[in-house]
Amino acid sequence: MLPVWLLAVVGAVLVLTLTDKDSFAWLLLVFVLCVLVSFVLQLITATKDGLVERISIASSGSFVVVLITAVVLLAR
């Protein structure tokens, strides 16, 4: 879960610092990438028990990061 959350934070910082136009589109791309990475990382572990819970926790954490970034973008 931590690598996915770190990816979300890094992506959010990059969106905040590097984009002037279409910031929300880039933010959506960051979130989709985080969800895909969470699926891949959980499938690599090959542990069936708690798979859905781990994916949902990783995706929820990424969503919170993206949500905070979207609020910051709206406040600009």
C-alpha positions in Angstrom: 0.0 0.0 0.0 2.8 2.4 0.8 4.3 2.4 -2.7 0.9 3.3 -4.2 0.4 6.1 -1.7 3.9 7.4 -2.4 3.1 7.3 -6.1 0.0 9.3 -5.5 1.8 11.9 -3.5 4.6 12.3 -6.1 2.0 12.5 -8.9 0.0 15.1 -7.0 3.1 17.2 -6.4 4.1 17.0 -10.0 0.5 18.0 -11.1 0.6 20.9 -8.7 4.0 22.2 -9.8 4.1 21.4 -13.5 0.7 21.8 -15.0 -1.1 25.0 -15.7 -3.8 23.7 -18.1 -5.8 20.5 -17.7 -4.6 19.9 -14.2 -7.7 17.9 -13.3 -7.1 15.6 -16.3 -3.6 14.9 -15.2 -4.8 14.4 -11.7 -7.3 11.8 -13.0 -4.4 10.1 -14.8 -2.4 9.9 -11.6 -5.3 8.3 -9.8 -5.9 5.7 -12.6 -2.2 4.9 -12.6 -2.3 4.4 -8.8 -5.3 2.0 -9.0 -3.5 0.0 -11.7 -0.3 -0.2 -9.7 -2.2 -1.3 -6.7 -3.8 -4.1 -8.7 -0.5 -5.2 -10.1 1.3 -5.1 -6.8 -1.4 -7.2 -5.1 -1.5 -9.7 -7.9 2.3 -10.1 -7.7 2.1 -11.1 -4.1 -0.1 -14.0 -5.1 -1.8 -14.0 -1.7 -5.6 -14.6 -2.0 -6.6 -13.8 1.6 -7.5 -10.1 1.9 -6.9 -9.2 -1.7 -9.9 -7.0 -2.1 -9.3 -5.4 1.2 -5.7 -4.5 0.4 -6.6 -3.2 -3.1 -9.4 -1.1 -1.6 -7.1 0.4 1.1 -4.5 1.3 -1.4 -7.0 2.8 -3.8 -8.7 4.7 -1.0 -5.5 6.2 0.2 -4.7 7.3 -3.3 -8.2 8.8 -3.6 -7.6 10.8 -0.4 -4.4 12.2 -1.8 -6.0 13.1 -5.1 -9.0 14.6 -3.3 -6.8 16.9 -1.3 -4.9 17.9 -4.4 -8.1 18.7 -6.2 -9.2 20.9 -3.3 -5.9 22.7 -3.5 -6.3 23.2 -7.3 -9.8 24.6 -6.8 -8.5 27.0 -4.2 -5.9 28.5 -6.6 
